[in-house]
Structure formats: C-alpha cells, structure tokens
Amino acid sequence: MKLTFHGQSFIEIETPDANILIDPFITGNGTCDINPEDVEPDAILLTHGHADHLGDTVDIAKRSNALVVATHELAGYLGSKGLETHPLNIGGGHQFKFGHVKLTPAWHSSSYAEEEGQIIYTGMPTGILFTADNKTIYHAGDTSLFSDLKLIGDHNDISVAFIPIGDNFTMGPDDAKVATEWINPELVVPIHYNTFPLIEQDGQKFVDELSPIRGRALQPGESVDI
C-alpha cells in the first residue's frame, strides 16, 4: 500500500486494486503538488464538509464516477449534486471492494458554504479508519485532543496515523504528541499545517520530539510504503 501526502489533509491511498482519496482539497490549496485532473480515484473518503476537506470532491467524482463515502448528512448533500455516495455514521463501518471504512468521532465542526453564501450543515465531523491488505490507516480529520483517542489506539493496530498539528482550528503540536501516544501507531505523519498563516507549524520539529513512536513529516508529493 502506498500513501501519498498532497498538502493540508489530502491523502492518496494506492492499493493493488484501487485508488482512494481522503479529503481531496486541491483548488485553493497552495501546498498541493497536483491538479484535480491528475487523479482517477475509485473512491473518495471525507472526514467532514469544510471546504479545505471537501475540496474538489464534486468535480473529481463526477469525472471519475468515484464512490464518495461520508457521514449521512454530507453524503445526502453530495448525492443531491449527482454523486454516487455511501452514507456512514460515527462508529459505523462497511466492507467495500476496495477496503473497510469505519468512521470515528472527531471534536470539530462541519458545514459547507455555498457560492451564494448559504451555510449547509453536513453532519458531525469524523476521523477515518481504513483497512486493506491487513493494514489499518487512521486519518484523524480535524479534531482537538479528546480522551477517546486512546480507545481508538487500544482497539486498533494502526500502521500509519495522520494527525493534525496546525493549532487554531485543530489540536496543536503539544496535544498532537499526546494523541500520538494514545493512538500508538507504527508511524505518525503530521497534517493540517502550513497551508495558511494561522496554522503555520514546524512538522519536522514535531516528529523529532516524538519518542518512542516514529514520525515522518512528508512534503507534498512524498509517499510512504507499508
């Protein structure tokens, strides 16, 4: 399995059988290394409805016919846009052809602003547990530090965890270190930082201060193989 970081919280997962995107925020993401036309996913997994996570989902899914997996409310909203969706809710999981997806809690908010200014409620924010080929990836989404993260670590053998460190809108580096200890992955990759001035952080400093868990601060376009 190949995992590629494309800036902000956008992760691309490549398995022998499928291509999966998580939170494909490309247009307007100054840190992203690719264009929307560069991806041909089989599925798109969404943590919540904010524009820097929903991103280019509608255009990509319409072009590629990708299945979009999201919370009930967000899936319903995207279904009204003509996308093929599968609704899940927090704590629920489903076995797809491309792997197993389960949504976890995340302490944040979730909405989408239409072009005319209308705010659409898109359900509760989530994290994502994705399992394929006996490997489990945890994408924490946008979240603060909360104690149930320890339950996620206790009940899952996590190969790679993608954890936000940007502060201001999510947990910052200090809280993310505690979250990493509780989740206890084989590898942690910091996300959701340096895209905007308000969330500027030193990703390398964050991983250098982790112990004994191994961390890696990926640059946009860099990958890890597991």
C-alpha positions in Angstrom: 0.0 0.0 0.0 1.3 3.4 -1.0 0.3 6.5 1.0 1.0 10.0 -0.5 0.5 13.3 1.2 -0.7 16.1 -1.1 -0.8 19.0 1.4 -3.3 20.1 4.1 -5.2 16.9 5.0 -5.3 15.3 1.5 -4.0 11.7 1.4 -4.0 9.4 -1.6 -4.0 5.7 -0.9 -2.9 3.3 -3.6 -3.6 -0.5 -3.1 -3.0 -3.2 -5.7 -6.7 -3.0 -6.6 -7.8 0.6 -6.1 -7.0 4.3 -5.7 -8.7 6.1 -2.8 -8.5 9.8 -1.8 -9.2 11.3 1.6 -10.2 15.0 1.8 -9.0 16.0 -1.7 -8.5 19.7 -1.2 -6.6 20.8 -4.4 -8.0 24.0 -5.8 -7.0 26.9 -3.5 -4.5 24.7 -1.7 -1.2 26.4 -2.2 0.7 23.5 -0.8 -0.8 20.9 -3.1 1.5 19.3 -5.7 -1.1 18.0 -8.2 -4.1 19.2 -10.2 -7.7 17.8 -10.0 -7.3 16.2 -13.4 -4.3 14.2 -12.2 -6.3 11.8 -10.1 -8.6 8.9 -11.1 -10.0 7.5 -7.8 -12.2 4.6 -7.3 -13.4 6.2 -4.0 -13.3 9.4 -2.1 -13.5 9.3 1.7 -14.4 12.5 3.6 -13.9 13.5 7.2 -16.3 16.5 7.1 -17.8 19.2 5.0 -15.4 22.2 5.4 -14.1 23.5 2.0 -10.5 22.6 2.8 -11.5 18.9 3.1 -14.5 18.5 0.7 -12.3 20.4 -1.7 -12.6 19.2 -5.3 -14.7 16.2 -4.5 -17.7 17.1 -6.7 -15.7 17.7 -9.8 -13.4 14.7 -9.3 -16.2 12.3 -8.5 -18.3 13.5 -11.5 -15.4 12.9 -13.9 -14.2 9.6 -12.4 -17.5 8.2 -11.2 -15.8 7.6 -7.8 -17.9 6.5 -4.9 -18.0 9.1 -2.1 -18.1 7.8 1.5 -19.1 10.3 4.1 -21.5 10.9 7.0 -25.2 10.6 6.4 -25.8 14.3 6.0 -22.8 15.0 3.9 -23.5 12.0 1.7 -27.0 13.2 1.2 -25.9 16.7 0.2 -23.4 15.3 -2.3 -26.0 12.9 -3.6 -28.2 15.9 -4.4 -25.3 17.1 -6.6 -25.5 13.9 -8.6 -22.7 11.9 -7.0 -22.8 8.2 -6.1 -22.5 8.1 -2.3 -22.5 5.7 0.6 -23.6 7.1 3.9 -22.0 6.1 7.2 -22.2 7.4 10.7 -19.9 7.6 13.7 -19.0 4.2 14.9 -20.3 2.5 11.8 -18.2 0.7 9.3 -18.7 -1.1 5.9 -16.7 -3.5 3.8 -16.3 -2.1 0.3 -14.5 -3.8 -2.6 -11.5 -1.5 -2.0 -11.3 -2.0 1.8 -13.1 -1.5 5.1 -14.1 2.0 6.2 -15.1 3.0 9.7 -15.9 6.5 11.0 -14.6 7.6 14.4 -15.5 10.7 16.5 -13.7 13.9 16.0 -14.2 17.1 18.0 -14.6 19.9 15.5 -17.5 21.3 13.4 -18.8 20.5 9.9 -20.5 22.7 7.3 -20.2 23.9 3.7 -20.7 27.4 2.4 -22.5 27.5 -1.0 -21.3 30.1 -3.5 -24.3 32.3 -2.7 -23.4 32.3 0.9 -25.9 29.7 2.3 -24.4 27.5 5.1 -25.2 23.8 4.7 -24.9 21.6 7.8 -23.0 18.5 6.8 -23.3 16.3 9.9 -20.8 15.6 12.6 -17.0 15.7 11.8 -15.2 12.3 11.9 -12.0 10.5 11.7 -11.5 7.6 9.3 -10.2 4.1 9.9 -9.3 2.5 6.6 -8.2 -1.2 6.4 -7.0 -3.1 3.4 -4.3 -5.8 2.9 -4.1 -6.3 6.7 -3.0 -2.7 7.2 -5.0 0.0 9.0 -4.7 3.7 8.3 -6.1 6.2 10.7 -6.9 9.7 9.4 -7.9 11.8 12.4 -9.6 14.5 10.4 -9.8 17.9 12.1 -10.0 17.3 15.8 -9.0 18.5 19.3 -7.4 16.3 21.8 -10.0 14.1 23.5 -9.7 11.0 25.7 -11.5 8.6 23.3 -8.4 8.7 21.0 -6.9 6.3 23.5 -9.8 3.8 22.8 -9.0 4.1 19.1 -5.4 3.1 19.8 -6.4 0.4 22.2 -8.8 -1.3 19.8 -6.9 -1.0 16.5 -3.5 -2.0 15.3 -2.7 1.2 13.4 0.1 1.1 10.8 0.0 4.9 10.0 -1.8 7.7 11.7 -2.3 11.1 10.1 -2.7 13.7 12.9 -3.4 17.4 12.6 -0.9 19.7 14.3 -1.8 23.2 13.0 -3.4 24.6 16.1 -6.1 27.3 16.0 -8.7 25.1 14.2 -7.4 21.7 15.5 -5.0 20.4 18.1 -1.6 21.9 18.1 1.8 20.1 18.3 1.8 19.5 22.1 -1.7 18.0 22.1 -0.9 16.0 19.0 2.1 14.4 20.8 -0.3 13.2 23.5 -2.8 12.0 20.8 0.1 10.1 19.1 1.0 8.3 22.4 -2.6 7.3 22.9 -3.2 6.1 19.3 0.2 4.3 19.3 0.7 3.9 15.5 3.8 2.3 13.9 4.2 5.7 12.1 2.7 9.1 12.5 2.5 11.8 9.8 1.5 15.4 10.7 -1.2 17.0 8.6 -3.3 20.2 8.5 -0.5 22.7 8.9 1.4 25.3 6.8 -1.5 25.8 4.3 -2.5 29.1 5.8 -0.7 31.6 8.1 -2.9 30.8 11.0 -1.8 27.1 11.0 2.0 27.5 10.4 3.9 24.9 12.3 7.3 23.0 12.1 6.3 19.5 11.1 9.9 18.2 11.4 10.3 19.6 14.9 7.0 17.8 15.8 8.3 14.4 14.6 11.8 14.9 16.1 10.3 15.3 19.5 8.3 12.1 19.3 9.5 9.1 21.3 9.5 6.2 21.0 6.9 6.3 18.2 8.4 7.0 14.8 7.3 10.1 12.8 7.8 11.4 9.4 7.0 14.9 8.1 6.1 14.4 4.5 6.4 17.1 1.9 3.5 17.4 -0.6 4.0 14.7 -3.1 6.1 12.4 -0.8 4.9 8.9 -0.1 5.4 6.1 2.4 5.0 2.4 1.5 3.6 0.0 4.1 
